[in-house]
Amino acid sequence: MEDKILQLAMDAIAILVPALLAIGLELLRRKLGVETLRKAQKELETKQDLAFIAVKFVEQAYRDYGGLEKSDVAEQWLVARLKERGLKTTDSEITGLIEYALRTLKDTFGEEWANVVE
């Protein structure tokens, strides 16, 4: 009788250990996925914040420049700040971040934005 109980316990352990290990590994995989997603989200938010700062900075400091000149200065400033923080980007991403920030500011401030620029 004891042998049967002992054998039943061993069989249960043999089934439960791999199942618990599989569940643990899946939870770890999901946790790492969530952490990676959080890191990417934080990185994007940092890039967007810096793009807004770049556009505002150029609008204030380089008032006499034309649109393309301002865009170039904003992109250079943004690239330098991102490199300082160890964030990697592509040229198209930089352009997109600057355009996004500019469009958002124009949409938010509407006519006031045009008056500030003049």
DRENNU-808203 format. One line per 4 residues: number of its first residue (from 0); their letters; for each residue x, z, y of N, C-alpha, C. Coordinates in Angstrom, 2 decimals, padded with zeros to 5 digits, m for minus. Atoms other than C-alpha are relative to their C-alpha. Example, Ala and Ser with C-alpha at 12.3 -4.5 7.8 and 13.67 -1.06 7.14 Angstrom:
<nodes>
0> as> 000.89,000.00,m001.19,012.30,007.80,m004.50,000.90,000.00,001.20  m000.82,m000.06,m001.19,013.67,007.14,m001.06,m000.77,000.73,001.09
</nodes>
This chain:
<nodes>
0> medk> 000.82,000.00,m001.19,000.00,000.00,000.00,000.87,000.00,001.25  m000.90,m000.05,m001.14,002.80,000.92,002.38,000.73,m001.32,000.17  m000.69,001.28,m000.07,004.54,m002.31,001.52,m000.87,m001.07,000.66  000.91,000.97,m000.59,001.46,m004.31,002.48,m000.14,000.24,001.51
4> ilql> 000.11,m000.33,m001.43,001.13,m002.47,005.81,001.29,m000.40,000.72  m001.29,000.36,m000.59,004.83,m002.93,006.51,000.12,m001.52,000.10  m000.07,001.47,m000.02,004.60,m006.63,005.60,m000.94,m000.56,001.06  000.96,000.42,m001.02,001.51,m007.03,007.82,000.57,000.22,001.40
8> amda> m000.63,m000.30,m001.28,003.36,m005.36,010.72,001.12,m001.00,000.29  m001.10,000.95,m000.17,006.38,m007.64,010.22,m000.55,m001.40,000.31  000.62,001.30,m000.27,004.12,m010.71,010.13,m000.56,m000.05,001.43  000.54,m000.07,m001.36,002.41,m009.60,013.34,001.12,m000.12,001.03
12> iail> m001.16,000.06,m000.91,005.78,m009.09,015.02,000.56,m001.42,000.02  m000.53,001.36,000.10,006.94,m012.50,013.80,m000.86,m000.98,000.78  000.90,000.86,m000.75,003.90,m014.07,015.45,000.01,000.36,001.49  000.09,m000.45,m001.39,003.80,m011.97,018.63,001.26,m000.25,000.82
16> vpal> m001.25,000.15,m000.76,007.47,m012.17,019.64,000.15,m001.43,000.54  m000.12,001.35,m000.57,007.62,m015.99,019.94,m001.10,m000.31,001.02  001.09,000.24,m000.95,004.21,m016.05,021.65,000.29,000.68,001.33  m000.32,m000.72,m001.23,005.27,m013.40,024.17,001.18,m000.65,000.72
20> laig> m001.15,000.69,m000.58,008.56,m015.21,024.73,m000.45,m001.29,000.69  000.51,001.24,m000.59,006.72,m018.48,025.35,m000.78,000.30,001.28  000.76,m000.40,m001.19,004.37,m016.76,027.81,000.95,000.43,001.11  m000.99,m000.44,m000.98,007.31,m015.11,029.56,000.75,m001.16,000.62
24> lell> m000.70,001.18,m000.51,009.16,m018.41,029.88,m000.90,m000.84,000.92  000.94,000.76,m000.85,006.06,m020.14,031.28,m000.20,000.70,001.34  000.14,m000.75,m001.26,005.58,m017.38,033.86,001.25,m000.15,000.86  m001.25,000.18,m000.72,009.24,m017.67,034.84,000.07,m001.40,000.60
28> rrkl> 000.01,001.38,m000.49,008.94,m021.46,035.17,m000.93,m000.15,001.19  000.96,000.06,m001.12,005.88,m021.10,037.38,000.52,000.74,001.22  m000.55,m000.79,m001.10,007.55,m018.42,039.48,001.08,m000.79,000.73  m001.06,000.80,m000.61,010.57,m020.64,040.04,m000.59,m001.20,000.76
32> gvet> 000.67,001.12,m000.68,008.27,m023.54,040.95,m000.61,000.44,001.32  000.60,m000.53,m001.22,006.43,m021.41,043.49,001.08,000.33,001.02  m001.11,m000.33,m000.91,009.71,m020.18,044.96,000.59,m001.27,000.62  m000.51,001.27,m000.51,010.96,m023.76,045.29,m000.95,m000.59,001.03
36> lrka> 001.00,000.50,m000.94,007.73,m024.76,046.98,000.03,000.80,001.29  m000.09,m000.84,m001.20,007.96,m021.81,049.37,001.23,m000.34,000.83  m001.24,000.35,m000.70,011.54,m022.72,050.23,m000.16,m001.33,000.73  000.22,001.31,m000.62,010.57,m026.34,050.92,m000.94,000.11,001.19
40> qkel> 000.94,m000.19,m001.11,007.64,m025.22,053.09,000.69,000.66,001.19  m000.71,m000.69,m001.09,009.83,m022.86,055.10,000.99,m000.94,000.68  m000.95,000.96,m000.55,012.45,m025.59,055.53,m000.72,m001.01,000.90  000.77,000.94,m000.80,009.81,m028.03,056.80,m000.47,000.65,001.30
44> etkq> 000.45,m000.70,m001.21,008.42,m025.46,059.24,001.16,000.19,000.97  m001.17,m000.15,m000.85,011.93,m024.81,060.56,000.34,m001.32,000.68  m000.29,001.32,m000.56,012.53,m028.53,061.04,m001.02,m000.37,001.08  001.03,000.31,m000.98,009.20,m028.94,062.84,000.16,000.83,001.26
48> dlaf> m000.21,m000.87,m001.16,009.85,m025.96,065.10,001.17,m000.50,000.85  m001.16,000.50,m000.73,013.26,m027.33,066.02,m000.30,m001.34,000.68  000.39,001.28,m000.61,011.75,m030.77,066.69,m000.81,000.25,001.28  000.77,m000.34,m001.20,009.28,m029.20,069.14,000.94,000.49,001.11
52> iavk> m000.97,m000.50,m000.98,012.13,m027.39,070.86,000.81,m001.16,000.56  m000.79,001.16,m000.44,014.14,m030.63,071.00,m000.77,m000.82,001.03  000.82,000.81,m000.91,011.29,m032.54,072.67,m000.19,000.74,001.33  000.19,m000.77,m001.23,010.59,m029.76,075.16,001.29,000.08,000.81
56> fveq> m001.31,m000.07,m000.65,014.31,m029.39,075.92,000.31,m001.30,000.73  m000.33,001.29,m000.60,014.79,m033.10,076.56,m000.92,m000.31,001.17  000.93,000.24,m001.11,011.68,m033.33,078.72,000.39,000.80,001.24  m000.39,m000.85,m001.13,013.00,m030.52,080.88,001.39,m000.38,000.52
60> ayrd> m001.40,000.17,m000.42,016.75,m031.23,080.94,000.35,m001.45,000.35  m000.32,001.41,m000.19,016.70,m035.04,080.94,m001.17,m000.76,000.60  001.18,000.59,m000.64,013.78,m035.87,083.22,000.24,m001.42,000.47  m000.30,001.32,m000.57,015.53,m038.92,084.69,000.23,m001.07,m001.07
64> yggl> m000.24,000.96,001.08,016.09,m040.57,081.31,m001.30,m000.72,m000.35  001.15,000.74,000.49,013.78,m043.22,079.88,m000.40,000.49,m001.38  000.55,m000.44,001.29,011.75,m042.84,076.69,000.97,m000.11,m001.16  m000.94,000.18,001.11,014.32,m044.29,074.27,001.22,000.88,000.16
68> eksd> m001.16,m000.87,m000.23,017.16,m042.37,075.90,m000.35,001.44,m000.34  000.46,m001.36,000.32,015.17,m039.15,075.65,m000.10,000.19,m001.51  000.14,m000.08,001.45,014.40,m039.89,072.03,001.36,000.14,m000.68  m001.35,m000.09,000.57,018.08,m040.45,071.25,000.61,001.38,000.21
72> vaeq> m000.55,m001.32,m000.29,019.10,m037.21,072.96,m000.69,001.06,m000.85  000.76,m000.97,000.80,016.33,m035.28,071.19,000.44,m000.07,m001.46  m000.44,000.15,001.39,017.40,m036.70,067.83,001.39,000.58,m000.20  m001.36,m000.55,000.11,021.07,m035.84,068.45,m000.04,001.53,000.03
76> wlva> 000.10,m001.46,m000.12,020.13,m032.31,069.51,m000.56,000.59,m001.29  000.64,m000.48,001.22,017.89,m031.87,066.48,000.96,m000.06,m001.19  m000.96,000.14,001.10,020.53,m033.16,064.04,001.05,001.11,000.08  m001.02,m001.06,m000.16,023.10,m030.73,065.48,m000.55,001.36,m000.39
80> rlke> 000.59,m001.30,000.33,020.73,m027.75,065.18,m000.26,000.12,m001.49  000.26,m000.04,001.44,019.77,m028.66,061.62,001.30,000.18,m000.78  m001.30,m000.16,000.67,023.42,m028.99,060.61,000.51,001.42,000.13  m000.41,m001.39,m000.20,024.12,m025.56,062.10,m000.66,000.92,m001.03
84> rglk> 000.75,m000.82,000.95,021.50,m024.17,059.73,000.15,m000.47,m001.44  m000.24,000.50,001.35,022.68,m026.18,056.75,m001.16,m000.77,m000.59  001.15,000.76,000.47,019.50,m028.24,056.53,000.32,m001.48,000.01  m000.29,001.42,000.13,019.83,m031.82,055.33,m001.23,m000.82,000.35
88> ttds> 001.09,000.91,m000.37,017.75,m034.69,056.71,000.50,m001.43,m000.06  m000.33,001.42,m000.10,017.63,m038.44,056.82,m000.33,m000.46,001.43  000.28,000.54,m001.34,017.52,m040.61,059.94,m001.50,m000.20,000.20  001.44,000.23,m000.14,013.92,m041.53,059.26,m000.77,001.31,000.12
92> eitg> 000.66,m001.30,m000.12,012.97,m037.87,058.82,000.17,000.55,001.41  m000.25,m000.46,m001.37,014.58,m037.02,062.17,m000.94,m000.72,000.97  000.88,000.79,m000.87,012.68,m039.84,063.87,m001.45,000.46,m000.17  001.38,m000.46,000.26,009.45,m038.73,062.21,m000.28,001.36,000.58
96> liey> 000.19,m001.35,m000.56,009.92,m035.10,063.24,m000.14,m000.05,001.52  000.06,000.13,m001.46,010.56,m036.07,066.87,m001.32,m000.64,000.41  001.26,000.68,m000.33,007.59,m038.46,066.94,m001.20,000.91,m000.24  001.08,m000.95,000.30,005.35,m035.84,065.32,m000.11,001.05,001.10
100> alrt> 000.01,m001.03,m001.04,006.36,m033.20,067.85,m000.52,m000.58,001.32  000.43,000.63,m001.26,005.89,m035.59,070.79,m001.49,m000.31,m000.02  001.42,000.34,000.10,002.50,m036.80,069.58,m000.87,001.26,000.05  000.75,m001.26,000.00,001.30,m033.24,068.95,m000.05,000.59,001.40
104> lkdt> m000.03,m000.53,m001.36,002.41,m032.11,072.39,m000.88,m000.82,000.93  000.84,000.87,m000.84,000.76,m035.12,074.04,m001.48,000.23,m000.29  001.40,m000.23,000.36,m002.47,m034.53,072.11,m000.47,001.37,000.49  000.37,m001.36,m000.40,m002.43,m030.82,072.95,m000.17,000.10,001.51
108> fgee> 000.02,m000.18,m001.45,m001.69,m031.13,076.64,m000.64,m001.16,000.75  000.71,001.14,m000.58,m003.29,m034.53,077.31,000.57,m000.43,001.33  m000.37,000.46,m001.34,m003.21,m035.45,080.98,001.09,000.88,000.62  m001.02,m000.91,m000.56,m001.13,m032.39,081.85,001.39,m000.42,m000.43
112> wanv> m001.31,000.44,000.48,001.71,m033.74,079.70,000.54,m001.15,000.86  m000.42,001.13,m000.83,001.80,m036.98,081.70,000.43,000.48,001.38  m000.37,m000.52,m001.33,001.89,m035.00,084.97,001.32,000.73,m000.03  m001.26,m000.73,000.12,004.75,m032.82,083.74,001.16,m000.97,m000.10
116> ve> m001.06,000.97,000.19,006.77,m035.84,082.70,000.32,m000.72,001.30  m000.23,000.67,m001.28,006.31,m037.50,086.10,000.65,000.95,000.91
</nodes>
